[in-house]
Amino acid sequence: MLVTVDTGGTKTLVGSFSRDGKLGAVTKFATPAREDDYVAALREILEATYGGQEIEAVVVGLPGIIKNNVAVWCNNLHWINFDLPKALSGVLGGVPVLVENDANLAGLAETRQLSKLPAFALYVTISTGIGTGIITNGSIDPGLRYSEGGRSLVEFDGVVREWESFASGHAIYETYGKYARDITSQRTWNAVADRISRGFLAILPVLQPDTVIIGGSIGTYFDHYGDQLQRILKESMPAHITLPTFHQAKHPEQAVIYGCYYYALDTLTRR
């Protein structure tokens, strides 16, 4: 069995997969602000739910820059140099604890679940913040695995700002006073599409992916703004830049735990 953990800015999902990819029950808890409290809550759930079972690995997705299984910086959680495998030492009998950026994991899962595997895919999760995962030939791109597309600096309302500061789920709620699930005005969704387009206009000419997949809580509502987003990009993109194919994530809010599963298989196979 493979245990998977999606740590978000507001909630954490814990699930498990059989080797053949069958997802078991998923447990959810609010992500604590402090690292110690998070470790205590996660350890308790892991041991209570999976203690005594045959576990091959625990894979954890964290929203930040991950190097050698250490969270160097998690922007929305404000965690710095967080060595989670060390903090979870001995959990479930000492099975390997693997840590990777959540958007990389989500991108890995969503790219592999496409009917045709693209050579170069860009996954964008729009939730509390904005994260990006770059997948080449079905694997997390080793040269771009530390990229932080949500931190791209672009102009909005006459000010150069980070993309996620005005287009993330948190920013949308702060601006319109509503969560995505409560937005019914198409005019508002068109404005959201404009906000989201600004970051794409900055990074698409640089990366030029074949495919873009949008996930996260805002990705759940892609049908409300996707057409408008693509219209804006088509009208604004330089003529010689081919607009990629856009997809809504198959599992917009569970993509990370599916990515943990694929990442575990890849890692265990290499060992």
Secondary structure, DSSP 8 states (H G I E B T S, - for coil): -EEEEEE-SSEEEEEEE-TT--B---EEEE--SSHHHHHHHHHHHHHHHHTTS---EEEEEESSEEETTEEEEETTTTEEEE-HHHHTTTGGGT--EEEEEHHHHHHHHHHHTSSS--SEEEEEEESSSEEEEEEETTEE-TTTTT--GGG-EEEETTEEEETHHHHSHHHHHHHHSS-GGG---HHHHHHHHHHHHHHHHHHHHHH--SEEEEEHHHHTTHHHHHHHHHHHHHHHS-TTS---EEEE-SSTTTHHHHHHHHHHHHHHHH-
